[in-house]
């Protein structure tokens, strides 16, 4: 008896995948964006982070991130 999980796959065209995944970012000729970030080291600790935002005819994108490291 084969107890291995079975996975079914299907073919999907690139155009259909673009519709599902939200299209191709940056494909538009017009858009606006901005970003800002920082990095600070104090002794054995480093902290960095940033924010960003962009607007195009396809929609709005934003991100924020924070990183910490101990050396």
PQR file of N, CA, C, O and H, with PARSE charges and radii, in Angstrom:
ATOM      1  N   UNK A   1       0.845  -1.169   0.000 -0.4000 1.5000
ATOM      2  CA  UNK A   1       0.000   0.000   0.000 -0.0000 2.0000
ATOM      3  C   UNK A   1       0.899   1.242   0.000  0.5500 1.7000
ATOM      4  O   UNK A   1       1.837   1.338   0.791 -0.5500 1.4000
ATOM      5  N   UNK A   2       0.601   2.188  -0.893 -0.4000 1.5000
ATOM      6  CA  UNK A   2       1.367   3.428  -1.004 -0.0000 2.0000
ATOM      7  C   UNK A   2       0.670   4.504  -0.188  0.5500 1.7000
ATOM      8  O   UNK A   2      -0.435   4.922  -0.534 -0.5500 1.4000
ATOM      9  H   UNK A   2      -0.161   2.111  -1.535  0.4000 1.0000
ATOM     10  N   UNK A   3       1.302   4.962   0.897 -0.4000 1.5000
ATOM     11  CA  UNK A   3       0.702   5.977   1.770 -0.0000 2.0000
ATOM     12  C   UNK A   3       1.242   7.376   1.486  0.5500 1.7000
ATOM     13  O   UNK A   3       0.927   8.314   2.219 -0.5500 1.4000
ATOM     14  H   UNK A   3       2.199   4.622   1.179  0.4000 1.0000
ATOM     15  N   UNK A   4       2.047   7.535   0.438 -0.4000 1.5000
ATOM     16  CA  UNK A   4       2.601   8.851   0.097 -0.0000 2.0000
ATOM     17  C   UNK A   4       1.482   9.791  -0.321  0.5500 1.7000
ATOM     18  O   UNK A   4       0.553   9.373  -1.012 -0.5500 1.4000
ATOM     19  H   UNK A   4       2.303   6.773  -0.158  0.4000 1.0000
ATOM     20  N   UNK A   5       1.554  11.071   0.091 -0.4000 1.5000
ATOM     21  CA  UNK A   5       0.530  12.041  -0.319 -0.0000 2.0000
ATOM     22  C   UNK A   5       0.507  12.199  -1.834  0.5500 1.7000
ATOM     23  O   UNK A   5       1.559  12.185  -2.474 -0.5500 1.4000
ATOM     24  H   UNK A   5       2.308  11.411   0.652  0.4000 1.0000
ATOM     25  N   UNK A   6      -0.650  12.345  -2.397 -0.4000 1.5000
ATOM     26  CA  UNK A   6      -0.810  12.527  -3.829 -0.0000 2.0000
ATOM     27  C   UNK A   6      -1.135  13.988  -4.120  0.5500 1.7000
ATOM     28  O   UNK A   6      -1.978  14.585  -3.451 -0.5500 1.4000
ATOM     29  H   UNK A   6      -1.504  12.357  -1.877  0.4000 1.0000
ATOM     30  N   UNK A   7      -0.467  14.560  -5.116 -0.4000 1.5000
ATOM     31  CA  UNK A   7      -0.689  15.950  -5.502 -0.0000 2.0000
ATOM     32  C   UNK A   7      -1.090  15.975  -6.970  0.5500 1.7000
ATOM     33  O   UNK A   7      -0.419  15.387  -7.817 -0.5500 1.4000
ATOM     34  H   UNK A   7       0.217  14.075  -5.659  0.4000 1.0000
ATOM     35  N   UNK A   8      -2.187  16.658  -7.261 -0.4000 1.5000
ATOM     36  CA  UNK A   8      -2.641  16.808  -8.639 -0.0000 2.0000
ATOM     37  C   UNK A   8      -2.180  18.163  -9.149  0.5500 1.7000
ATOM     38  O   UNK A   8      -2.283  19.155  -8.428 -0.5500 1.4000
ATOM     39  H   UNK A   8      -2.732  17.136  -6.573  0.4000 1.0000
ATOM     40  N   UNK A   9      -1.680  18.228 -10.359 -0.4000 1.5000
ATOM     41  CA  UNK A   9      -1.226  19.480 -10.955 -0.0000 2.0000
ATOM     42  C   UNK A   9      -2.059  19.790 -12.183  0.5500 1.7000
ATOM     43  O   UNK A   9      -2.685  18.905 -12.765 -0.5500 1.4000
ATOM     44  H   UNK A   9      -1.597  17.422 -10.944  0.4000 1.0000
ATOM     45  N   UNK A  10      -2.061  21.065 -12.573 -0.4000 1.5000
ATOM     46  CA  UNK A  10      -2.794  21.495 -13.762 -0.0000 2.0000
ATOM     47  C   UNK A  10      -1.953  22.528 -14.498  0.5500 1.7000
ATOM     48  O   UNK A  10      -1.163  23.248 -13.887 -0.5500 1.4000
ATOM     49  H   UNK A  10      -1.553  21.784 -12.100  0.4000 1.0000
ATOM     50  N   UNK A  11      -2.125  22.595 -15.794 -0.4000 1.5000
ATOM     51  CA  UNK A  11      -1.442  23.602 -16.600 -0.0000 2.0000
ATOM     52  C   UNK A  11      -2.226  24.902 -16.533  0.5500 1.7000
ATOM     53  O   UNK A  11      -3.457  24.889 -16.567 -0.5500 1.4000
ATOM     54  H   UNK A  11      -2.766  22.010 -16.291  0.4000 1.0000
ATOM     55  N   UNK A  12      -1.516  26.033 -16.438 -0.4000 1.5000
ATOM     56  CA  UNK A  12      -2.154  27.343 -16.442 -0.0000 2.0000
ATOM     57  C   UNK A  12      -1.293  28.278 -17.293  0.5500 1.7000
ATOM     58  O   UNK A  12      -0.065  28.257 -17.207 -0.5500 1.4000
ATOM     59  H   UNK A  12      -0.516  26.043 -16.411  0.4000 1.0000
ATOM     60  N   UNK A  13      -1.943  29.086 -18.103 -0.4000 1.5000
ATOM     61  CA  UNK A  13      -1.199  29.987 -18.993 -0.0000 2.0000
ATOM     62  C   UNK A  13      -0.628  31.159 -18.196  0.5500 1.7000
ATOM     63  O   UNK A  13      -1.093  31.461 -17.097 -0.5500 1.4000
ATOM     64  H   UNK A  13      -2.940  29.103 -18.173  0.4000 1.0000
ATOM     65  N   UNK A  14       0.379  31.812 -18.761 -0.4000 1.5000
ATOM     66  CA  UNK A  14       0.971  32.984 -18.112 -0.0000 2.0000
ATOM     67  C   UNK A  14      -0.060  34.100 -17.933  0.5500 1.7000
ATOM     68  O   UNK A  14      -0.074  34.775 -16.903 -0.5500 1.4000
ATOM     69  H   UNK A  14       0.757  31.567 -19.654  0.4000 1.0000
ATOM     70  N   UNK A  15      -0.918  34.294 -18.929 -0.4000 1.5000
ATOM     71  CA  UNK A  15      -1.931  35.348 -18.841 -0.0000 2.0000
ATOM     72  C   UNK A  15      -2.910  35.067 -17.701  0.5500 1.7000
ATOM     73  O   UNK A  15      -3.263  35.973 -16.947 -0.5500 1.4000
ATOM     74  H   UNK A  15      -0.907  33.746 -19.766  0.4000 1.0000
ATOM     75  N   UNK A  16      -3.347  33.813 -17.577 -0.4000 1.5000
ATOM     76  CA  UNK A  16      -4.250  33.463 -16.486 -0.0000 2.0000
ATOM     77  C   UNK A  16      -3.563  33.625 -15.136  0.5500 1.7000
ATOM     78  O   UNK A  16      -4.188  34.067 -14.171 -0.5500 1.4000
ATOM     79  H   UNK A  16      -3.060  33.077 -18.190  0.4000 1.0000
ATOM     80  N   UNK A  17      -2.283  33.271 -15.059 -0.4000 1.5000
ATOM     81  CA  UNK A  17      -1.540  33.411 -13.811 -0.0000 2.0000
ATOM     82  C   UNK A  17      -1.395  34.878 -13.431  0.5500 1.7000
ATOM     83  O   UNK A  17      -1.488  35.214 -12.251 -0.5500 1.4000
ATOM     84  H   UNK A  17      -1.776  32.912 -15.843  0.4000 1.0000
ATOM     85  N   UNK A  18      -1.168  35.761 -14.403 -0.4000 1.5000
ATOM     86  CA  UNK A  18      -1.089  37.192 -14.122 -0.0000 2.0000
ATOM     87  C   UNK A  18      -2.392  37.709 -13.527  0.5500 1.7000
ATOM     88  O   UNK A  18      -2.369  38.533 -12.613 -0.5500 1.4000
ATOM     89  H   UNK A  18      -1.093  35.488 -15.362  0.4000 1.0000
ATOM     90  N   UNK A  19      -3.539  37.231 -14.039 -0.4000 1.5000
ATOM     91  CA  UNK A  19      -4.834  37.652 -13.506 -0.0000 2.0000
ATOM     92  C   UNK A  19      -5.006  37.189 -12.061  0.5500 1.7000
ATOM     93  O   UNK A  19      -5.542  37.927 -11.234 -0.5500 1.4000
ATOM     94  H   UNK A  19      -3.558  36.561 -14.781  0.4000 1.0000
ATOM     95  N   UNK A  20      -4.563  35.989 -11.756 -0.4000 1.5000
ATOM     96  CA  UNK A  20      -4.696  35.447 -10.399 -0.0000 2.0000
ATOM     97  C   UNK A  20      -3.752  36.153  -9.440  0.5500 1.7000
ATOM     98  O   UNK A  20      -4.140  36.493  -8.322 -0.5500 1.4000
ATOM     99  H   UNK A  20      -4.128  35.389 -12.427  0.4000 1.0000
ATOM    100  N   UNK A  21      -2.511  36.377  -9.871 -0.4000 1.5000
ATOM    101  CA  UNK A  21      -1.474  36.923  -8.992 -0.0000 2.0000
ATOM    102  C   UNK A  21      -1.501  38.443  -8.923  0.5500 1.7000
ATOM    103  O   UNK A  21      -0.679  39.027  -8.217 -0.5500 1.4000
ATOM    104  H   UNK A  21      -2.197  36.101 -10.780  0.4000 1.0000
ATOM    105  N   UNK A  22      -2.407  39.104  -9.625 -0.4000 1.5000
ATOM    106  CA  UNK A  22      -2.481  40.552  -9.554 -0.0000 2.0000
ATOM    107  C   UNK A  22      -1.743  41.264 -10.665  0.5500 1.7000
ATOM    108  O   UNK A  22      -1.547  42.477 -10.589 -0.5500 1.4000
ATOM    109  H   UNK A  22      -3.075  38.630 -10.199  0.4000 1.0000
ATOM    110  N   UNK A  23      -1.329  40.553 -11.688 -0.4000 1.5000
ATOM    111  CA  UNK A  23      -0.680  41.196 -12.817 -0.0000 2.0000
ATOM    112  C   UNK A  23       0.815  41.310 -12.649  0.5500 1.7000
ATOM    113  O   UNK A  23       1.407  40.712 -11.751 -0.5500 1.4000
ATOM    114  H   UNK A  23      -1.488  39.567 -11.750  0.4000 1.0000
ATOM    115  N   UNK A  24       1.412  42.081 -13.521 -0.4000 1.5000
ATOM    116  CA  UNK A  24       2.855  42.274 -13.505 -0.0000 2.0000
ATOM    117  C   UNK A  24       3.169  43.635 -12.907  0.5500 1.7000
ATOM    118  O   UNK A  24       2.806  44.663 -13.480 -0.5500 1.4000
ATOM    119  H   UNK A  24       0.931  42.568 -14.251  0.4000 1.0000
ATOM    120  N   UNK A  25       3.832  43.652 -11.774 -0.4000 1.5000
ATOM    121  CA  UNK A  25       4.201  44.910 -11.131 -0.0000 2.0000
ATOM    122  C   UNK A  25       5.175  45.665 -12.015  0.5500 1.7000
ATOM    123  O   UNK A  25       6.076  45.068 -12.605 -0.5500 1.4000
ATOM    124  H   UNK A  25       4.127  42.817 -11.309  0.4000 1.0000
ATOM    125  N   UNK A  26       5.005  46.944 -12.108 -0.4000 1.5000
ATOM    126  CA  UNK A  26       5.920  47.762 -12.883 -0.0000 2.0000
ATOM    127  C   UNK A  26       5.651  47.766 -14.376  0.5500 1.7000
ATOM    128  O   UNK A  26       6.409  48.375 -15.131 -0.5500 1.4000
ATOM    129  H   UNK A  26       4.274  47.430 -11.629  0.4000 1.0000
ATOM    130  N   UNK A  27       4.603  47.110 -14.819 -0.4000 1.5000
ATOM    131  CA  UNK A  27       4.312  47.062 -16.248 -0.0000 2.0000
ATOM    132  C   UNK A  27       3.712  48.372 -16.740  0.5500 1.7000
ATOM    133  O   UNK A  27       3.708  48.636 -17.942 -0.5500 1.4000
ATOM    134  H   UNK A  27       3.987  46.615 -14.206  0.4000 1.0000
ATOM    135  N   UNK A  28       3.210  49.186 -15.836 -0.4000 1.5000
ATOM    136  CA  UNK A  28       2.591  50.440 -16.211 -0.0000 2.0000
ATOM    137  C   UNK A  28       3.651  51.504 -16.519  0.5500 1.7000
ATOM    138  O   UNK A  28       4.685  51.552 -15.854 -0.5500 1.4000
ATOM    139  H   UNK A  28       3.213  48.971 -14.859  0.4000 1.0000
ATOM    140  N   UNK A  29       3.402  52.357 -17.523 -0.4000 1.5000
ATOM    141  CA  UNK A  29       4.377  53.401 -17.825 -0.0000 2.0000
ATOM    142  C   UNK A  29       4.359  54.554 -16.823  0.5500 1.7000
ATOM    143  O   UNK A  29       5.281  55.369 -16.824 -0.5500 1.4000
ATOM    144  H   UNK A  29       2.561  52.317 -18.063  0.4000 1.0000
ATOM    145  N   UNK A  30       3.338  54.646 -15.968 -0.4000 1.5000
ATOM    146  CA  UNK A  30       3.248  55.765 -15.032 -0.0000 2.0000
ATOM    147  C   UNK A  30       3.022  55.256 -13.617  0.5500 1.7000
ATOM    148  O   UNK A  30       2.265  54.310 -13.396 -0.5500 1.4000
ATOM    149  H   UNK A  30       2.589  53.983 -15.968  0.4000 1.0000
ATOM    150  N   UNK A  31       3.678  55.885 -12.680 -0.4000 1.5000
ATOM    151  CA  UNK A  31       3.484  55.523 -11.275 -0.0000 2.0000
ATOM    152  C   UNK A  31       4.336  56.420 -10.397  0.5500 1.7000
ATOM    153  O   UNK A  31       5.286  57.049 -10.863 -0.5500 1.4000
ATOM    154  H   UNK A  31       4.293  56.653 -12.860  0.4000 1.0000
ATOM    155  N   UNK A  32       3.987  56.469  -9.133 -0.4000 1.5000
ATOM    156  CA  UNK A  32       4.718  57.276  -8.163 -0.0000 2.0000
ATOM    157  C   UNK A  32       5.088  56.404  -6.973  0.5500 1.7000
ATOM    158  O   UNK A  32       4.358  55.476  -6.627 -0.5500 1.4000
ATOM    159  H   UNK A  32       3.215  55.958  -8.755  0.4000 1.0000
ATOM    160  N   UNK A  33       6.214  56.701  -6.351 -0.4000 1.5000
ATOM    161  CA  UNK A  33       6.619  55.932  -5.181 -0.0000 2.0000
ATOM    162  C   UNK A  33       7.567  56.714  -4.306  0.5500 1.7000
ATOM    163  O   UNK A  33       8.182  57.689  -4.740 -0.5500 1.4000
ATOM    164  H   UNK A  33       6.807  57.456  -6.632  0.4000 1.0000
ATOM    165  N   UNK A  34       7.675  56.276  -3.075 -0.4000 1.5000
ATOM    166  CA  UNK A  34       8.589  56.905  -2.131 -0.0000 2.0000
ATOM    167  C   UNK A  34       9.047  55.862  -1.126  0.5500 1.7000
ATOM    168  O   UNK A  34       8.368  54.859  -0.908 -0.5500 1.4000
ATOM    169  H   UNK A  34       7.176  55.484  -2.723  0.4000 1.0000
ATOM    170  N   UNK A  35      10.202  56.101  -0.514 -0.4000 1.5000
ATOM    171  CA  UNK A  35      10.728  55.179   0.491 -0.0000 2.0000
ATOM    172  C   UNK A  35      11.643  55.941   1.438  0.5500 1.7000
ATOM    173  O   UNK A  35      12.230  56.960   1.073 -0.5500 1.4000
ATOM    174  H   UNK A  35      10.754  56.916  -0.691  0.4000 1.0000
ATOM    175  N   UNK A  36      11.753  55.431   2.656 -0.4000 1.5000
ATOM    176  CA  UNK A  36      12.662  56.005   3.653 -0.0000 2.0000
ATOM    177  C   UNK A  36      13.132  54.879   4.558  0.5500 1.7000
ATOM    178  O   UNK A  36      12.398  53.923   4.810 -0.5500 1.4000
ATOM    179  H   UNK A  36      11.276  54.603   2.952  0.4000 1.0000
ATOM    180  N   UNK A  37      14.358  54.998   5.043 -0.4000 1.5000
ATOM    181  CA  UNK A  37      14.889  53.948   5.904 -0.0000 2.0000
ATOM    182  C   UNK A  37      15.929  54.493   6.866  0.5500 1.7000
ATOM    183  O   UNK A  37      16.348  55.647   6.775 -0.5500 1.4000
ATOM    184  H   UNK A  37      14.955  55.774   4.838  0.4000 1.0000
ATOM    185  N   UNK A  38      16.339  53.623   7.801 -0.4000 1.5000
ATOM    186  CA  UNK A  38      17.356  54.023   8.777 -0.0000 2.0000
ATOM    187  C   UNK A  38      18.163  52.809   9.195  0.5500 1.7000
ATOM    188  O   UNK A  38      17.726  51.670   9.030 -0.5500 1.4000
ATOM    189  H   UNK A  38      15.998  52.686   7.876  0.4000 1.0000
ATOM    190  N   UNK A  39      19.341  53.064   9.735 -0.4000 1.5000
ATOM    191  CA  UNK A  39      20.176  52.016  10.310 -0.0000 2.0000
ATOM    192  C   UNK A  39      20.996  52.640  11.431  0.5500 1.7000
ATOM    193  O   UNK A  39      21.616  53.687  11.242 -0.5500 1.4000
ATOM    194  H   UNK A  39      19.695  53.990   9.868  0.4000 1.0000
ATOM    195  N   UNK A  40      21.000  51.995  12.608 -0.4000 1.5000
ATOM    196  CA  UNK A  40      21.718  52.498  13.772 -0.0000 2.0000
ATOM    197  C   UNK A  40      22.482  51.350  14.403  0.5500 1.7000
ATOM    198  O   UNK A  40      21.948  50.251  14.552 -0.5500 1.4000
ATOM    199  H   UNK A  40      20.495  51.145  12.762  0.4000 1.0000
ATOM    200  N   UNK A  41      23.738  51.601  14.776 -0.4000 1.5000
ATOM    201  CA  UNK A  41      24.529  50.633  15.529 -0.0000 2.0000
ATOM    202  C   UNK A  41      24.891  51.241  16.868  0.5500 1.7000
ATOM    203  O   UNK A  41      25.297  52.400  16.956 -0.5500 1.4000
ATOM    204  H   UNK A  41      24.172  52.493  14.655  0.4000 1.0000
ATOM    205  N   UNK A  42      24.734  50.426  17.922 -0.4000 1.5000
ATOM    206  CA  UNK A  42      25.121  50.846  19.272 -0.0000 2.0000
ATOM    207  C   UNK A  42      25.760  49.645  19.947  0.5500 1.7000
ATOM    208  O   UNK A  42      25.065  48.712  20.347 -0.5500 1.4000
ATOM    209  H   UNK A  42      24.404  49.484  17.850  0.4000 1.0000
ATOM    210  N   UNK A  43      27.082  49.664  20.075 -0.4000 1.5000
ATOM    211  CA  UNK A  43      27.773  48.520  20.662 -0.0000 2.0000
ATOM    212  C   UNK A  43      27.555  47.278  19.830  0.5500 1.7000
ATOM    213  O   UNK A  43      27.799  47.297  18.624 -0.5500 1.4000
ATOM    214  H   UNK A  43      27.647  50.422  19.749  0.4000 1.0000
ATOM    215  N   UNK A  44      27.104  46.201  20.441 -0.4000 1.5000
ATOM    216  CA  UNK A  44      26.932  44.941  19.709 -0.0000 2.0000
ATOM    217  C   UNK A  44      25.556  44.783  19.047  0.5500 1.7000
ATOM    218  O   UNK A  44      25.207  43.679  18.629 -0.5500 1.4000
ATOM    219  H   UNK A  44      26.906  46.185  21.421  0.4000 1.0000
ATOM    220  N   UNK A  45      24.780  45.844  18.944 -0.4000 1.5000
ATOM    221  CA  UNK A  45      23.421  45.739  18.400 -0.0000 2.0000
ATOM    222  C   UNK A  45      23.262  46.670  17.206  0.5500 1.7000
ATOM    223  O   UNK A  45      23.693  47.823  17.245 -0.5500 1.4000
ATOM    224  H   UNK A  45      25.064  46.741  19.283  0.4000 1.0000
ATOM    225  N   UNK A  46      22.648  46.168  16.159 -0.4000 1.5000
ATOM    226  CA  UNK A  46      22.302  46.984  14.995 -0.0000 2.0000
ATOM    227  C   UNK A  46      20.816  46.900  14.739  0.5500 1.7000
ATOM    228  O   UNK A  46      20.230  45.818  14.791 -0.5500 1.4000
ATOM    229  H   UNK A  46      22.298  45.232  16.128  0.4000 1.0000
ATOM    230  N   UNK A  47      20.201  48.040  14.462 -0.4000 1.5000
ATOM    231  CA  UNK A  47      18.759  48.093  14.202 -0.0000 2.0000
ATOM    232  C   UNK A  47      18.548  48.887  12.918  0.5500 1.7000
ATOM    233  O   UNK A  47      19.111  49.968  12.748 -0.5500 1.4000
ATOM    234  H   UNK A  47      20.677  48.919  14.420  0.4000 1.0000
ATOM    235  N   UNK A  48      17.747  48.350  12.029 -0.4000 1.5000
ATOM    236  CA  UNK A  48      17.430  49.033  10.782 -0.0000 2.0000
ATOM    237  C   UNK A  48      15.974  48.837  10.439  0.5500 1.7000
ATOM    238  O   UNK A  48      15.333  47.892  10.898 -0.5500 1.4000
ATOM    239  H   UNK A  48      17.290  47.471  12.167  0.4000 1.0000
ATOM    240  N   UNK A  49      15.466  49.726   9.640 -0.4000 1.5000
ATOM    241  CA  UNK A  49      14.068  49.604   9.239 -0.0000 2.0000
ATOM    242  C   UNK A  49      13.750  50.570   8.128  0.5500 1.7000
ATOM    243  O   UNK A  49      14.600  51.354   7.705 -0.5500 1.4000
ATOM    244  H   UNK A  49      15.986  50.494   9.267  0.4000 1.0000
ATOM    245  N   UNK A  50      12.538  50.513   7.663 -0.4000 1.5000
ATOM    246  CA  UNK A  50      12.124  51.420   6.610 -0.0000 2.0000
ATOM    247  C   UNK A  50      10.664  51.254   6.251  0.5500 1.7000
ATOM    248  O   UNK A  50       9.998  50.312   6.679 -0.5500 1.4000
ATOM    249  H   UNK A  50      11.847  49.876   8.006  0.4000 1.0000
ATOM    250  N   UNK A  51      10.188  52.190   5.458 -0.4000 1.5000
ATOM    251  CA  UNK A  51       8.823  52.160   4.943 -0.0000 2.0000
ATOM    252  C   UNK A  51       8.869  52.542   3.472  0.5500 1.7000
ATOM    253  O   UNK A  51       9.790  53.231   3.033 -0.5500 1.4000
ATOM    254  H   UNK A  51      10.730  52.955   5.111  0.4000 1.0000
ATOM    255  N   UNK A  52       7.906  52.111   2.734 -0.4000 1.5000
ATOM    256  CA  UNK A  52       7.816  52.454   1.324 -0.0000 2.0000
ATOM    257  C   UNK A  52       6.377  52.407   0.854  0.5500 1.7000
ATOM    258  O   UNK A  52       5.546  51.705   1.431 -0.5500 1.4000
ATOM    259  H   UNK A  52       7.158  51.551   3.091  0.4000 1.0000
ATOM    260  N   UNK A  53       6.088  53.154  -0.192 -0.4000 1.5000
ATOM    261  CA  UNK A  53       4.739  53.163  -0.764 -0.0000 2.0000
ATOM    262  C   UNK A  53       4.840  53.479  -2.245  0.5500 1.7000
ATOM    263  O   UNK A  53       5.733  54.207  -2.678 -0.5500 1.4000
ATOM    264  H   UNK A  53       6.762  53.724  -0.661  0.4000 1.0000
ATOM    265  N   UNK A  54       3.933  52.934  -3.003 -0.4000 1.5000
ATOM    266  CA  UNK A  54       3.887  53.200  -4.435 -0.0000 2.0000
ATOM    267  C   UNK A  54       2.464  53.174  -4.944  0.5500 1.7000
ATOM    268  O   UNK A  54       1.616  52.453  -4.418 -0.5500 1.4000
ATOM    269  H   UNK A  54       3.207  52.343  -2.651  0.4000 1.0000
ATOM    270  N   UNK A  55       2.205  53.967  -5.977 -0.4000 1.5000
ATOM    271  CA  UNK A  55       0.881  54.048  -6.582 -0.0000 2.0000
ATOM    272  C   UNK A  55       1.047  53.963  -8.091  0.5500 1.7000
ATOM    273  O   UNK A  55       1.893  54.648  -8.664 -0.5500 1.4000
ATOM    274  H   UNK A  55       2.894  54.553  -6.405  0.4000 1.0000
ATOM    275  N   UNK A  56       0.250  53.131  -8.733 -0.4000 1.5000
ATOM    276  CA  UNK A  56       0.237  53.026 -10.184 -0.0000 2.0000
ATOM    277  C   UNK A  56      -1.198  52.755 -10.628  0.5500 1.7000
ATOM    278  O   UNK A  56      -2.064  52.524  -9.784 -0.5500 1.4000
ATOM    279  H   UNK A  56      -0.438  52.574  -8.267  0.4000 1.0000
ATOM    280  N   UNK A  57      -1.466  52.779 -11.922 -0.4000 1.5000
ATOM    281  CA  UNK A  57      -2.826  52.456 -12.375 -0.0000 2.0000
ATOM    282  C   UNK A  57      -3.292  51.058 -11.959  0.5500 1.7000
ATOM    283  O   UNK A  57      -4.494  50.797 -11.899 -0.5500 1.4000
ATOM    284  H   UNK A  57      -0.762  52.968 -12.607  0.4000 1.0000
ATOM    285  N   UNK A  58      -2.339  50.154 -11.669 -0.4000 1.5000
ATOM    286  CA  UNK A  58      -2.710  48.805 -11.248 -0.0000 2.0000
ATOM    287  C   UNK A  58      -3.109  48.739  -9.776  0.5500 1.7000
ATOM    288  O   UNK A  58      -3.777  47.788  -9.370 -0.5500 1.4000
ATOM    289  H   UNK A  58      -1.363  50.366 -11.717  0.4000 1.0000
ATOM    290  N   UNK A  59      -2.717  49.728  -8.963 -0.4000 1.5000
ATOM    291  CA  UNK A  59      -3.087  49.695  -7.555 -0.0000 2.0000
ATOM    292  C   UNK A  59      -2.069  50.382  -6.679  0.5500 1.7000
ATOM    293  O   UNK A  59      -1.222  51.141  -7.151 -0.5500 1.4000
ATOM    294  H   UNK A  59      -2.175  50.500  -9.292  0.4000 1.0000
ATOM    295  N   UNK A  60      -2.168  50.101  -5.390 -0.4000 1.5000
ATOM    296  CA  UNK A  60      -1.331  50.723  -4.369 -0.0000 2.0000
ATOM    297  C   UNK A  60      -0.534  49.634  -3.669  0.5500 1.7000
ATOM    298  O   UNK A  60      -1.054  48.550  -3.401 -0.5500 1.4000
ATOM    299  H   UNK A  60      -2.856  49.485  -5.006  0.4000 1.0000
ATOM    300  N   UNK A  61       0.725  49.923  -3.373 -0.4000 1.5000
ATOM    301  CA  UNK A  61       1.572  48.977  -2.641 -0.0000 2.0000
ATOM    302  C   UNK A  61       2.257  49.720  -1.502  0.5500 1.7000
ATOM    303  O   UNK A  61       2.633  50.883  -1.642 -0.5500 1.4000
ATOM    304  H   UNK A  61       1.147  50.803  -3.590  0.4000 1.0000
ATOM    305  N   UNK A  62       2.413  49.030  -0.367 -0.4000 1.5000
ATOM    306  CA  UNK A  62       3.092  49.638   0.784 -0.0000 2.0000
ATOM    307  C   UNK A  62       3.818  48.547   1.554  0.5500 1.7000
ATOM    308  O   UNK A  62       3.410  47.386   1.546 -0.5500 1.4000
ATOM    309  H   UNK A  62       2.107  48.084  -0.254  0.4000 1.0000
ATOM    310  N   UNK A  63       4.898  48.937   2.218 -0.4000 1.5000
ATOM    311  CA  UNK A  63       5.587  47.977   3.059 -0.0000 2.0000
ATOM    312  C   UNK A  63       6.278  48.699   4.205  0.5500 1.7000
ATOM    313  O   UNK A  63       6.602  49.884   4.117 -0.5500 1.4000
ATOM    314  H   UNK A  63       5.229  49.881   2.224  0.4000 1.0000
ATOM    315  N   UNK A  64       6.493  47.962   5.268 -0.4000 1.5000
ATOM    316  CA  UNK A  64       7.250  48.452   6.422 -0.0000 2.0000
ATOM    317  C   UNK A  64       8.054  47.282   6.955  0.5500 1.7000
ATOM    318  O   UNK A  64       7.573  46.149   6.963 -0.5500 1.4000
ATOM    319  H   UNK A  64       6.230  47.000   5.339  0.4000 1.0000
ATOM    320  N   UNK A  65       9.268  47.543   7.400 -0.4000 1.5000
ATOM    321  CA  UNK A  65      10.091  46.452   7.916 -0.0000 2.0000
ATOM    322  C   UNK A  65      11.033  46.972   9.007  0.5500 1.7000
ATOM    323  O   UNK A  65      11.410  48.143   9.037 -0.5500 1.4000
ATOM    324  H   UNK A  65       9.659  48.464   7.394  0.4000 1.0000
ATOM    325  N   UNK A  66      11.390  46.050   9.893 -0.4000 1.5000
ATOM    326  CA  UNK A  66      12.296  46.348  10.988 -0.0000 2.0000
ATOM    327  C   UNK A  66      13.215  45.160  11.169  0.5500 1.7000
ATOM    328  O   UNK A  66      12.757  44.018  11.207 -0.5500 1.4000
ATOM    329  H   UNK A  66      11.084  45.098   9.868  0.4000 1.0000
ATOM    330  N   UNK A  67      14.507  45.417  11.280 -0.4000 1.5000
ATOM    331  CA  UNK A  67      15.498  44.347  11.452 -0.0000 2.0000
ATOM    332  C   UNK A  67      16.370  44.668  12.658  0.5500 1.7000
ATOM    333  O   UNK A  67      16.736  45.822  12.881 -0.5500 1.4000
ATOM    334  H   UNK A  67      14.879  46.345  11.249  0.4000 1.0000
ATOM    335  N   UNK A  68      16.697  43.655  13.424 -0.4000 1.5000
ATOM    336  CA  UNK A  68      17.610  43.818  14.548 -0.0000 2.0000
ATOM    337  C   UNK A  68      18.638  42.698  14.498  0.5500 1.7000
ATOM    338  O   UNK A  68      18.313  41.557  14.170 -0.5500 1.4000
ATOM    339  H   UNK A  68      16.400  42.717  13.243  0.4000 1.0000
ATOM    340  N   UNK A  69      19.887  43.037  14.828 -0.4000 1.5000
ATOM    341  CA  UNK A  69      20.954  42.045  14.812 -0.0000 2.0000
ATOM    342  C   UNK A  69      21.874  42.280  16.005  0.5500 1.7000
ATOM    343  O   UNK A  69      22.099  43.412  16.432 -0.5500 1.4000
ATOM    344  H   UNK A  69      20.150  43.964  15.094  0.4000 1.0000
ATOM    345  N   UNK A  70      22.392  41.188  16.520 -0.4000 1.5000
ATOM    346  CA  UNK A  70      23.374  41.255  17.598 -0.0000 2.0000
ATOM    347  C   UNK A  70      24.676  40.723  17.059  0.5500 1.7000
ATOM    348  O   UNK A  70      24.711  39.624  16.506 -0.5500 1.4000
ATOM    349  H   UNK A  70      22.210  40.268  16.173  0.4000 1.0000
ATOM    350  N   UNK A  71      25.760  41.482  17.209 -0.4000 1.5000
ATOM    351  CA  UNK A  71      27.052  41.109  16.644 -0.0000 2.0000
ATOM    352  C   UNK A  71      27.909  40.394  17.653  0.5500 1.7000
ATOM    353  O   UNK A  71      29.035  40.007  17.342 -0.5500 1.4000
ATOM    354  H   UNK A  71      25.732  42.375  17.659  0.4000 1.0000
TER
END
